[in-house]
């Protein structure tokens, strides 16, 4: 399962994904998932196998990193 997070216009999704990884959260830049350039940047979050506590901590870390 995936959740798409819309970043502010002008944000760099590749840099945001790298900062998230440095914080211990693996997310994907939305760039490779679009056949054409998206109008705004996105991150793709996968969460199918995580429990609520891990998701909560991951969101907290992601918010700090991004």
Secondary structure, 3 states (H helix, E strand, C coil): CEEEEECCCCCCHHHHHHHHHHCCCCCEECHHHCCCCCCCCEEEEECCCCCHHHHHHHHHHHHHHC
